[in-house]
């Protein structure tokens, strides 16, 4: 009797969405990887499916940049979202599996340093001061603002940042401390940036960092700290213009998609990537990320059409590199 | 007995009654911690999310625009995964429970199995996820599909179903079995005609408790590769061509409600937090509805049992 009930239920559920399924089996584009790149790829996927009127289906997962590359190098997905360039080990994995890839920068992610709006003494900050605060040697020792800069008051310094599994943490430590994943451990860490927003907005002595989009959405609760560009010596506040012009350094980085070269032979994947690069500028802004310049997108599209496989990096991240220079480099596998 | 003794006894009784009441209050307070927390959480989600819950929210796919984003792929995914979970865990769990209670010889092998089943109930769900990734996704080649997810959650709740089955079988008076055997029934006949029908109410409760745990699981589902953005539905299980049923949906990519919620809570825009609250409300509602059906079924089943 139970079985009959369950069968009825199955039929009912089936009927609910029987009408929604398409008749011809649509083709599928599979994407996975970084949660940082996700909002942009999601927006592109949404628009692309609309434009193709359901004949192409796109799925996007969040496995993290590392998890995405693992699937990518096993040939399970067509496109990998990456918030950092592919690393030596991942290059070796892909090579062993015979997978070639095209590396395409799609936008900038600007790490934003934020403070409590009631903080009146902090006008700018240098990379050296940030290093003093965040390097492993600071653990348990640098606990007050005046220990970093004598001009700052004798108030408690509370640090907030993303957890160690995040690509944002990797890049920040690389750019500031000089070594990826090298950081003091006694700060409030959360993988959920909204928790960091709450933390900084409640503590007048707080300083934190996370992606630009979270700052833009919470401008009423937080103030951005201008960071001194080590090359020009000028303090720069994070903004679309400053990131695009390259003035906001060293805390802005390009983010990427990696396309499996074999998948490009599938027309739906080729079309999707072309659609991505052509519409990225508008969609990136919509999800509060910083787009590349139009010339860069054009150049990336050219590289894609020419099927330039490999990475422009040597298997590690680089700080302060220009996207236009990246695209000109001869990629290596 | 003189007056003084009676007074002394009354004093003792009064003191004991005070303790009684004190413990009663303490118990009530302990209960309230759980109930109030749930109520406050539920009310909070309802208030925050109520404005977003409408027909469109249930029939739209996820979107980058919070206002037009919906949970269609998530709730359909959740229901389909739960179906697989129920179809895999219930027969296996009930059969295992019946075997252990009615057939298994009482020896050390059975003891070891029993201890293991109980311990399995306490294994963290992520461990099941990792096991399933290796076994279902790669070894058996089911891929990142509804089938893999359903079987994973099925494994996860299997110990719960087994334990519940055994408990409710044990509650059946021994004389029922003896009566059946006295009439010449085999063990199988006894099980089929008496044990299973009489214990079905208890088994059902166990199944629902297990399903309620499974419906909110995120970690093992993410491990085996559930997606975050998916704007299409699996193929319908019922078709208009012969044989009217197809199983393609089992191999389809999917997402589930908790993953959709998790993704929304981690977004910068405040509007997505409202979406997450609304989705949470619906998830709790789904769980409560499932429990409601179970209570109703249990009531119906119990009514028919007279011994």
Boltz contact constraints between the chains, C-beta under 6 A:
constraints:
  - contact:
      token1: [A, 11]
      token2: [B, 238]
      max_distance: 6.0
  - contact:
      token1: [A, 13]
      token2: [B, 79]
      max_distance: 6.0
  - contact:
      token1: [A, 14]
      token2: [B, 236]
      max_distance: 6.0
  - contact:
      token1: [A, 14]
      token2: [B, 237]
      max_distance: 6.0
  - contact:
      token1: [A, 14]
      token2: [B, 238]
      max_distance: 6.0
  - contact:
      token1: [A, 17]
      token2: [B, 76]
      max_distance: 6.0
  - contact:
      token1: [A, 17]
      token2: [B, 233]
      max_distance: 6.0
  - contact:
      token1: [A, 17]
      token2: [B, 236]
      max_distance: 6.0
  - contact:
      token1: [A, 18]
      token2: [B, 236]
      max_distance: 6.0
  - contact:
      token1: [A, 18]
      token2: [B, 238]
      max_distance: 6.0
  - contact:
      token1: [A, 20]
      token2: [B, 233]
      max_distance: 6.0
  - contact:
      token1: [A, 21]
      token2: [B, 233]
      max_distance: 6.0
  - contact:
      token1: [A, 21]
      token2: [B, 235]
      max_distance: 6.0
  - contact:
      token1: [A, 21]
      token2: [B, 236]
      max_distance: 6.0
  - contact:
      token1: [A, 42]
      token2: [B, 64]
      max_distance: 6.0
  - contact:
      token1: [A, 42]
      token2: [B, 229]
      max_distance: 6.0
  - contact:
      token1: [A, 43]
      token2: [B, 64]
      max_distance: 6.0
  - contact:
      token1: [A, 45]
      token2: [B, 229]
      max_distance: 6.0
  - contact:
      token1: [A, 46]
      token2: [B, 63]
      max_distance: 6.0
  - contact:
      token1: [A, 49]
      token2: [B, 231]
      max_distance: 6.0
  - contact:
      token1: [A, 57]
      token2: [B, 232]
      max_distance: 6.0
  - contact:
      token1: [A, 59]
      token2: [B, 227]
      max_distance: 6.0
  - contact:
      token1: [A, 59]
      token2: [B, 230]
      max_distance: 6.0
  - contact:
      token1: [A, 59]
      token2: [B, 253]
      max_distance: 6.0
  - contact:
      token1: [A, 60]
      token2: [B, 228]
      max_distance: 6.0
  - contact:
      token1: [A, 60]
      token2: [B, 229]
      max_distance: 6.0
  - contact:
      token1: [A, 61]
      token2: [B, 227]
      max_distance: 6.0
  - contact:
      token1: [A, 61]
      token2: [B, 228]
      max_distance: 6.0
  - contact:
      token1: [A, 62]
      token2: [B, 228]
      max_distance: 6.0
  - contact:
      token1: [A, 192]
      token2: [B, 266]
      max_distance: 6.0
  - contact:
      token1: [A, 213]
      token2: [B, 268]
      max_distance: 6.0
  - contact:
      token1: [A, 214]
      token2: [B, 268]
      max_distance: 6.0
  - contact:
      token1: [A, 217]
      token2: [B, 268]
      max_distance: 6.0
  - contact:
      token1: [A, 217]
      token2: [B, 269]
      max_distance: 6.0
  - contact:
      token1: [A, 287]
      token2: [B, 64]
      max_distance: 6.0
